[in-house]
């Protein structure tokens, strides 16, 4: 299971308070109402920041280990946490906003998983509710055509982290070494989608879709991340 090992060091490797603030501001700008569902919430950084802004957040992740890490944080008691597959939303509630952030979308490797996520989000949004999902741009494939390598020390572990792309996939490989030299390995695979295909799938469900690049720029432009702001029509 992904994030069984990485969950315990995830924040130490990638926590970014500035980026968290940008996500919160984007959500505040585009979602009206305070009832939110966050899918693939990870370690809960954005989740808890939203709760502290007054949102009522139900948060879920496929990784029980990530949920347990999130629950350890100050402010976590303001959030309702659960383990859930974002392609199989088992809830009877509806929301003002549904979130899938931090390129979690790219862990879906099959077209039918994408459609299941989009259909579930549509079903559980209120009229004029917003599904906000971000994903890697196709520029990321070129960025990692030459393998990225990082090594360091985190929480009493030495680690090596590589990122490389092949075809429409991005492969991240982690190796963690304890004090005895024992190694633990974890691989993450993400798929990068044609952004217009994604837009077509959303519009087929009657979402009104707006796309932003890297938090700031309207439309699909050169950059790292695309944000799809998808409004369910009343």
N, C-alpha and C positions, 0 to 999 in steps of 0.2 A: 504494500500500500504506500503510495506517495505521501510524503510529509510525516511518516512515522519517525524518521530520524531528524529530518530537517526542522520539524516543528519546534524543537527545543532550542534551536540556535537561529531561527528565522529572523527575529527582530534584530539580533546582534549583527546579522549579515546585511539586511536590506532596509531596516527601519529608516524612514525619511519623513520627519515632521513637516517639512516645507511642502512636500507632495501631498501629505494628508490634508493640510490646510487648503490646498488647491482643490482637492476632491470635494471637501466640505463646501467650499464656496460655489463650486459648479452645481452641486446638488441643491443648495439654497437658491440658486438663480433659476433653476429649471423645474423644480418640483413644488407644487402647492399642496399644502396639507402636511401632517406630521406623522402619519402612519406608514412606516417603511418596512420592507422585507429586504434584507441583504443576503444574497446567495454567494457561496464560496467566500465567506467573510475572513478566512484565514485567522490571523492572530488578533483580530478585532481592533486594530488601531483606528481605522476610519469609523468603525461601528461605535466605539465608545465616544469618539469625538462628536459624532452625530447625536448620541444620547445626551451628551453634555450641552448640546445646543438646543435641547428641548424636544427632539424627535423621539417617538416611541418606536423602537427598533426590534423586530424579530430577526435574528441572525442565524444562519446555518452554514455548515461546511461538510463536505464528504469525509474529512479527516477528523476523527474523534480526538486525536492528539492535538490538533490545532485548536479545537474548541476548548480543550482543557487548559492550554496555554492562555487563551483569551480570558477564561474565567479567573485567572490568577491576578488580573490587572485591576488597579483602582478604577472604580466606575463601572466595572463589569456587572454589578448587581442591578444596574439600570436597564440591562438588556435581557431579552428572552433568547436563550441559546438552544440550538438543536443540531443533531447530525442528520443531514439530508442531502440527497443527490439533487443537484439543481435541474436535472432533466426529468425529475419525477417529483413534482411539488405536491406533497400530501399535506395540504392545509385547507381548511374550509373558510379562511379569512380572505378579505380583499383589502387592497392597499392603495394609498395615494402615490406611492413610488416603490419600484422594485429595482434593486441595484445588483450589478455583476461587474466588479471592479478589478483593477490590478492585473489585467490580462488573464484573469481566470477563465474567460471565455475560450481562450486558445487551447485549453486542455481538452476541449471537445474535438475528437479526431474524425468523427463521422458526420456526414450531412444530416442524417436522421436525428442525431443528438442535438444539433443546432436547432432543427425545426421543433423538437420536443421542448427545448428551453424557451424558445420564442412563443410557442403556443401556450405553455404553462404561465409565462409572464402575462400574456394577453388575458387569459382567463381570470387571473387573480388581481387585475388592476380595476380600480373604479373608473367610471367615465371621466375622461380628461386626466387620468393618472398617467404617470411617465415611467417607462422602462429605460433605465440608463445603463448602458453596457459599454465597456471599453475593450480594446483589443490591439494587438500588434499591427502596425502598418506593414505593408509589403517591403518597405525599406529595410526592415529588420533582417530580412533574409540576406540581403547584400551585406549588411553590417557584420553578420556572423559567418559570412562565406569563408573568412579566415578565422580560425578558431581563437576564441578569447580564453585566456588562462588567468586564474587568480589563485594565490595561495596565502595562507595566513594562520592566525591563532585565534580561536574563539571558544570561550567557556571551557578551558582546559583541554581543548581538542585542537590538533593541527588539521587543516583542511586544504583540499585542492578542489577547484571549481572550474569546469570548462563549459563553454557554450559554443555550439557550432550549428550551422544550418545545412540542410541537404534537401533539395526539391522544395516542398512547401512545409517542411518540418524544421523546428528548432529543438536541438537536443542539449539538455543541461545535465551534466554528470558531476556528482559530488562524492568525494572520498573524505572520510573523517577518521583520524588516527588518535587513539587514546594513549595514555602515558605508557602503556605496555607495548605500543606499536601495533595493536590490533586495528584492522581497518573495517569500516562500515561503508557500504556503497549505496547510492540512491540515484536513480535516473528519472528525469522529467522530460516528457515529450509534449511539445505544443505544435499545433497546426496553424499556419498563417493563411487566412482566407482572402480571396479577391473581395475588396470592399464593396464593389457594386453588386456582387452576388449576395452578400449579406444584406444590403439595402433592399434588394428585390424580395428576399425571404420575409423581411419585416413588413414591407408594403403589401405583400400578398395577404397578410393578416389584417390589413386596413389600419396599420400604424401610420401616423404622420411622422416622417423621419427627418431629423436634422443631424448633420455630421460636423464635428469640430475636430481639428488636428491639434494635438499637444496643448489642450486646455484653452487655447487662445484663438486659433485661426479658423475661419469659416471654411467648410468644405473639406475635400480630400486634398491635402497638400503634402509636400515632402516633410517627413518628421518621423517620430517614433511610435506615437500612439493615436488611434482614432477613437473618438467618443460618439456613440450613437444615442441621440436623445429622441426617444420614440414615444409619442403621445397617443394614447388610446382615445379615439374620437368618441364623442358622446352620441 
